[in-house]
Amino acid sequence: MSPQDEQFPAAAAPEPAAPCADEGMTWWYRWLCRIAGVIGGMSCAIAGLWNCVTINPLNIAAGVWMMLNAFVLFLCEAPFCCQFIEFANAVSARADRLRAWQKAAFYCGMAVFPVMLSLTLTTLFGNAIAFATGVLYGLSALGKKGDAISYARIHQQQKQMDEEKLTGTLEGQA
C-alpha cells in the first residue's frame, strides 16, 4: 500500500458495482415504474387492512401478506416514505442494483401469493397494481423495440441468404 493510499483509504477502495438502473430504461419509464410501485403499495396496504377485518384466518393471512407487500414496495420504490427505518436507503440502493427482470419476478411473485391464499375481490384488486408494477419492470427487461428500417434490412439479408442457399443446392444437384 502506498503512502497516498494510507492517507485516503476511501479513495483506494474499489467502487461498488454501478446500479443496473440504466438498462435502456428512459427516465420517464423509470418514474412510471416507481409511481406504479408506490400506488401499488398504497392499494396493497388499504386492501390488506380491509382484508384483515374478518374472522376467516386465510383472509387475515392474505391481508397481513398484502401489508407486508406494501411495506416492501414502499421500501424499494420510495425509501423517503420510510425515513424512520435506518436501513431503508440501503435496501433501496440494493433494489436499484437489481435487474429489471429480477424486480419483475419478485413483485409479481409477491402479488400472486396473497391471491393464492385467499381468492377474493379484495385480494385481486388490492394486488393488481403491485402485479402491474412487476409487469412494467418485465416489459422494460425485454428491451426497446427496433425501428422498421433495421427490421427491413435484416429481413432483406435473410431473404438474400435463403436465395443463395437455394441456388447453391440446385447447382450442387445438377
C-alpha positions in Angstrom: 0.0 0.0 0.0 1.4 3.4 -1.0 1.5 6.3 1.5 -1.2 8.0 -0.6 -3.5 5.0 -0.2 -2.9 5.2 3.6 -3.9 8.8 3.7 -7.0 8.4 1.6 -8.4 4.9 2.3 -11.8 5.7 0.8 -10.2 6.7 -2.5 -8.1 3.5 -2.6 -11.1 1.2 -2.1 -12.8 -0.1 -5.2 -16.1 1.5 -6.1 -19.2 -0.6 -5.6 -20.9 -2.0 -8.6 -22.7 0.5 -10.6 -26.5 0.3 -10.4 -28.3 -1.5 -13.1 -31.0 1.1 -13.4 -29.7 2.2 -16.8 -30.7 -0.9 -18.6 -32.1 1.0 -21.5 -35.0 2.4 -19.4 -35.8 6.0 -20.1 -36.2 8.4 -17.2 -40.0 8.7 -17.7 -40.4 4.9 -17.7 -38.3 4.6 -14.6 -40.5 7.2 -12.9 -43.6 5.4 -14.2 -42.4 2.2 -12.6 -41.7 3.9 -9.3 -45.1 5.7 -9.2 -46.8 2.4 -10.1 -44.9 0.8 -7.2 -46.0 3.5 -4.7 -49.6 3.3 -5.9 -49.4 -0.5 -5.7 -48.1 -0.2 -2.2 -51.0 2.0 -1.2 -53.5 -0.3 -2.7 -52.0 -3.3 -1.1 -51.9 -1.6 2.3 -55.6 -0.5 2.1 -56.9 -3.8 0.8 -54.7 -5.7 3.2 -56.1 -3.8 6.2 -59.7 -4.3 4.8 -58.9 -8.0 4.4 -57.9 -8.3 8.0 -61.3 -7.2 9.2 -62.8 -10.7 9.1 -62.9 -14.0 11.1 -61.6 -16.1 8.2 -57.9 -17.0 9.0 -56.9 -17.3 5.4 -58.2 -13.8 4.7 -56.3 -12.5 7.7 -53.1 -14.2 6.5 -53.6 -12.8 3.0 -54.2 -9.3 4.4 -51.1 -9.4 6.5 -49.1 -10.6 3.5 -50.5 -7.7 1.5 -49.5 -5.2 4.1 -46.0 -6.8 4.0 -46.1 -6.4 0.2 -46.9 -2.7 0.7 -44.0 -2.2 3.1 -41.6 -3.9 0.7 -42.9 -1.8 -2.2 -42.5 1.4 -0.2 -39.1 0.3 0.9 -37.8 -0.5 -2.6 -39.5 2.2 -4.7 -39.9 5.1 -2.3 -37.5 4.9 0.6 -38.3 8.5 1.6 -41.7 7.2 2.9 -39.8 5.0 5.4 -37.4 7.6 6.9 -37.9 6.3 10.4 -36.2 3.0 9.3 -32.5 3.0 9.4 -31.8 0.5 6.7 -34.4 1.9 4.2 -31.8 3.7 2.0 -29.5 0.6 2.0 -32.4 -1.7 0.9 -33.5 0.8 -1.8 -29.9 1.0 -3.1 -29.7 -2.8 -3.3 -33.1 -2.9 -5.0 -31.9 -0.4 -7.6 -29.0 -2.6 -8.4 -31.3 -5.5 -9.3 -32.0 -6.1 -12.9 -35.5 -5.3 -14.3 -36.4 -9.0 -14.8 -35.4 -9.8 -11.1 -37.7 -6.9 -9.9 -40.4 -8.1 -12.2 -40.3 -11.7 -10.8 -40.1 -10.5 -7.2 -43.0 -8.1 -7.5 -45.2 -10.4 -9.4 -44.5 -13.3 -7.1 -45.2 -11.1 -4.1 -48.5 -10.1 -5.6 -49.6 -13.6 -6.6 -49.1 -15.2 -3.1 -52.0 -13.5 -1.3 -54.3 -14.2 -4.2 -53.4 -17.9 -3.9 -54.1 -17.8 -0.1 -57.5 -16.2 -0.4 -59.1 -15.6 -3.8 -61.4 -12.7 -3.1 -62.1 -9.4 -4.9 -60.2 -7.5 -2.2 -57.1 -9.5 -2.8 -57.4 -9.4 -6.6 -57.9 -5.7 -6.8 -55.5 -4.9 -3.9 -52.7 -6.8 -5.6 -53.5 -5.8 -9.2 -51.4 -2.6 -9.2 -48.5 -4.3 -7.4 -48.6 -7.0 -10.1 -48.8 -4.4 -12.8 -45.6 -2.8 -11.4 -43.9 -6.2 -11.9 -45.3 -6.3 -15.4 -43.9 -2.9 -16.2 -40.4 -3.9 -15.0 -40.8 -7.1 -17.0 -41.6 -5.1 -20.1 -38.5 -3.0 -19.6 -36.4 -6.1 -19.3 -37.5 -7.1 -22.8 -35.8 -4.0 -24.2 -36.6 -1.4 -26.7 -38.4 -2.2 -29.9 -36.3 -1.8 -33.0 -37.1 0.5 -35.9 -38.8 -0.6 -39.1 -35.7 0.1 -41.2 -33.5 -2.2 -39.2 -36.1 -5.0 -39.4 -36.5 -4.5 -43.2 -32.7 -4.7 -43.6 -32.4 -7.9 -41.5 -35.4 -9.4 -43.4 -33.7 -8.5 -46.8 -30.4 -10.0 -45.7 -32.2 -13.2 -44.5 -34.1 -13.4 -47.8 -30.9 -13.0 -49.8 -29.1 -15.7 -47.8 -32.0 -18.1 -48.3 -31.9 -17.5 -52.0 -28.2 -18.1 -52.1 -28.6 -21.3 -50.2 -31.4 -22.4 -52.6 -29.4 -21.6 -55.7 -26.3 -23.4 -54.2 -28.2 -26.6 -53.5 -29.8 -26.5 -57.0 -26.4 -26.0 -58.7 -25.0 -28.8 -56.5 -27.7 -31.3 -57.7 -27.0 -30.6 -61.4 
